[in-house]
Amino acid sequence: MEAIFEKKTFLFKQPSGTSRGVLTEKHSWFITIFDKNKKGIGECSIIPGLSPDFTDFEQYEIKLSEVCSRIEYFSSHLEELKDFPSILFGLETGLLNMHHNTPLTYFQNSFTSGEFKIPINGLVWMGSSEFMLQQVTEKIKEGYKCIKIKVGAINFEEECRVIESIRKVYDEKEIEIRLDANGAFSKEEVVAKLNYLSRFKIHSIEQPVKQGNWSLMKEVVENSPIPIALDEELIGVTSLEQKSLLLETIQPNYIILKPSLHGGLVGTTEWIQCANDKGIQWWVTSALESNVGLTAISQFVSEFHLELPQGLGTGSLYTNNINSDLFVNNGYIFSLKS
């Protein structure tokens, strides 16, 4: 067995704002694994400042070189990459693709065959209130019943006006609103802001305060009128015991899982099992992967019983995305088989 890796930079169609800054490009590395007449490809996707295994390009490619040069070893010792979740995800999916030996096939299920459609949320990026409202209008016209709005970067009152404008036309039964604060609210202001936002019948808010303070997050969960979802809080928690302890301590309403950040496919599966055991609901999102990683995640999540819309609507972000048979229509993602 042999492996190589290659870096590719994807360009956003338009600058995409988050509370951590504006994104104009996205870097991924693709691991290609060869074994006799079989070949598989997996994507290692990072978000600088968020991915726990990325410091800089040199450090990251040194680790990728090690994994590729010892591909036989790491293929049978995946647990040694638990602190490198994006590389683990790339390796896992590359091996799965090689096993099936069919382009962009990672799991053989009803999604892969084109029979099952995954409900997804429409993502609204941060920007001016006019820009955000324009995105919301477009998503609703496109048929989305669940909208995810990133908040915390512009004036809070402006963000509230955007949300209020939706609720003037659509109630919570017509359009579900999810919010993602990316840890933007301070300890002093979080409860007041959540109380104000609750008037808009919000489904959930993701990571209202920064990760790393379990006691604060537990307090927020206990006092919030809006259900709380954890995302960044899960990063770097790798053992099953720690995962269980985190969920027991904070007791969130939801957890949001990105395989490239939360332990690859094996780590994400552990989180799902742990959440199910504790009656906590979950959904899976991409970490801005290209269509390669997005295809793998879509096929993976279709292995589970899905109760909620997933966060897999990012395939149209880039001007130079890789071709795939993924298709989004009317708030669903599916595989459009030729």
N, C-alpha and C positions, 0 to 999 in steps of 0.2 A: 504494500500500500504506500502511495506517495501523496503529497499535498503541496499546493502552492497557494499564495495569497496575492491579491491585487487590490489596490485602493481606487475608489471612484468617488468623485465629488458631484453631488446632485445640486441643481440650482432651483431655488424656489421661484415659482411663477410671479409671486409678489412677496415683498418682505412680510414676515409673519411674526407678530408681536407676542411676547410672553412677559411675565413679571421679572424674568431673568435677562431680558433684552430682546432685540429684534433679530430674527434668523433670516439670512439671505442664501446660505448654502449649508449642505449637510454632507458629512463624510461617512463612508462605509467601506469596509474591507470584505472581499469575497474570498472565502476558502473553497478551493476546488480540490476534491479528493479523487484519486485514481486507484483502481484495483482491478488489474487484468483488463477486461473489456468494459468495465463499469466506471461511471463518473457521477459525482454528486457535487452540488454547490450549495453553500450556506452563507448567510450574510451576518457580518459582525457590525452592528450599528451602535454608534456612540453619540451621546449628547454632552459636549464639554461642560464641565461644572456640575454635572449631575451623574454621569456614569462613574461608578466607583472604581472601575478598572482602567480609566483613561486619565493620564497625567499630561502627556504630550505625544506627538506623533512618533518620536524616537522610542520612547519607553514602550508604547503600544506595539510598534512593529517588531521590537526585540522579542516581546512575548509571543507574537504571532509567528515569528521565525522559529522560536523554540518549539511551539506546538506543531508546526508543519514539518520540521525536521525530525520530530519524534512522534509522528502521527500514529504509529502502531501503539505506542505506549499510552498516549493520551486518549486514544479511542477506547481503551479498556480501563482507563483511570479517570473518568469524567469528574469524579469528586474532587480531584486536585485542582480543578478550574472553578471551584465554587466562588472564589473571590474575583473571578474574571467572567462575570455573567454574559457579557456581550460576545466574548470569544467562545464561551461554552455554548451559547445559542447557535453561533455559526458552525461549530463543530458538530453539534447534535443534528442540526438540520442537514448539513452536508452528508453526514452518514446515512440519515434517513433517505435522502434523495438518491444516494448511490445504491442503497438497498432496492429501491423501486426502479432505478435505472430508466426513469422517464422524466423529461424536462419538467421541473417545478412540481413534482409529485413527492409529497412528504408523508401523507397519510392517505389511505384508500378508504374513503367514506362517502356519505351522501352529498357532502359539499363538493368533494373532488369530482364526483360524477355529474354535478350540475343539478342534482335533485333538491338540494336544501339551500335556502337563502338565509343569511344571518342578518337579523335586524341590527342597524348601527345608528349611532348618533351623528348629527351634523355638527362639525366643529367650527366655532366662531373665534377668530383670533382677536387679540387686543389691538386697539387703534383708537382713532377718534370715534366719538359716539355716532357720527354719521356713517363712518366706515363699518362699524360693528352692526348698526341697524341694517345697512345694505346687505351685509352677509347673512343676517338673520332672515331677511326677506327672501333672499335667493335660496336659502336652505329650505324654507317652508314651501316655496314654489316647486322645489325639486322633490317634495314629497316626504321630507323628514318629519317624524312625529316626536322625535327627541332631539333637543338642541343642547349642545355643550358650549358654554360661554366662558372664556378665560377672563378673569377679573383681577384687579389689584395693581394695574399699571397706570391707569389714568385716574382722573378725579372720580371719587366714589359716587358722588351725586350724579355725574354723567352716566356712569355704568348703571345706576339705578333707573335713570330715565330710559335707557335702552330696554331694560328688562320690563319696566312698567309699560312701555309702548307695545310690547308683545302681549302682555296680559290684558290690555285694553281691547284686544281683538280676539285672543285665544285664551280659553281657560285651561286649567291644568289637565283636564281630560282630553283636550284637543292637542296641546303641545306640552310635552314634558321638558322642563328646564333643569339642566344640570349646570352647576358652576364649578370652576376650577380656579382656586386662589393661588396655587403654587407656593403656599406658605407666606403669602404677602401681608396678612393681618398681624398686628402686634398683640402682645398679651393684654395690653391696656384697652385696646379698641375692639377686640374680636367679638365679644359677646354682644356689644351694642350694635355692631354691624350685622351680625347674624340675626338679631332681633328685628332690625329694620328690613333686611332682605326677606324675612319670613312672610311678610305681607304679600309677596308675589308668588306664593305657593311653589316654592322651590323643591324639586325632587331630592336633591342632595348637593352638598358642597364638598369639594375635594381639597384636602390638605389646607385648611384655613390658616394654620400657623406653621412655622418652620418645624421640620422634623427634628427628632433628637431629644425632645422633652416629653416623656411619656406621661408624667403627672399633669402637665399642662394640657396635653391633648385629651387625657381622661376627663379633666375638668370641663373642657370645651364640649366634649360629647355629652356629659351629664347635664349641661346647662343650655345646650343649643336647641332652638326650636326647629332647626333644619337638620335632617339626618346627615351624619358626617361620614365621608369616605376617606380612606387612607391610601396614599400612593408613595410619595417620597419617603414616608415613615418606614416603609418596608425594605428600603434599599440597605444592603449590608447585613441584613438579618438572615443568616444562612443555615443555622441548625434548626431542626424540627422543634427542639425544646424551646429555643428563643422565639420562634414563630408563634408557638402556642402561648408562651408567656406574654408576648406583646398583645395578642388578641384578647387574652384573659384580662390583662391590665387595663387596656384602653377601651375595649368593648365597642368598637366602631359599628356603625350600621352596615357599611360596605367596605370592601377592599378592591383596589384597582390594580391590575397586574400587567406588567410589561416584561415579557420573558428576557429581553436584552438588559433589563435592570434588576430583575427580581429572581435571578438564579437559573436562567435558561428554561428549557421545557421541564426538566426534572424539578427545579426549584419552584416553578409556577404550579406544577401539579401538587407539590407538597402544600403550598399556600391554599390551593383550592380544597384539598382534603381537610386541612386544618379549619378553614372557614366553614365548610359544610358541617363538620363535627360540632361547631359552636353556633350554628344557626345564623351565620353571617353571610349575606349575599355578596356576590362578586361579579365583576366583568373584566375582560381583557382588552387592552389597547395596544396599538403599535408604539414603538419609540421612534417614529418617523422613518421607519425602514423604507427602502425601495419596494417595488412590487415583488422582489424575491422574498424578502423577509415577511412582507405582508401576506403573501400566499401561504407561507409556512405557518404563520400564526392563525390564519383563517382556517386552514385545514386542521390544525391542532385543536383549536377551541371547539370545532365541530364534533370532536370526540366526546364532548360533555353535554349534559342537558342544560340548555341555555334558557334562563328565565328573564334576562334583561338585555336591552340593546348593548352591543359591544362597541368599542372605540376603534373601528377598523376602516374609517372613511378617509384615509390619508393618501390614497394612491394617486390622486390628481394634483398633488402639491408641486411636482417638479416639471421643469421643461424638458428634462432629459431622462425621464424614468425608463426603466427596463420594461420591454413589452411582456405582457402576460395575458392570461385569459380571464383575469378578474374584471368584474363589471359591477358598477353601482347604479341602482335605479330605484326611485321611490322609497328611499330609506333602507335599502337592503344591499348587501354585497353578496355576489354569487360568482360561480365559475361558469363562464359562457363557453361551453364546449362546441367546437366546430364540427 
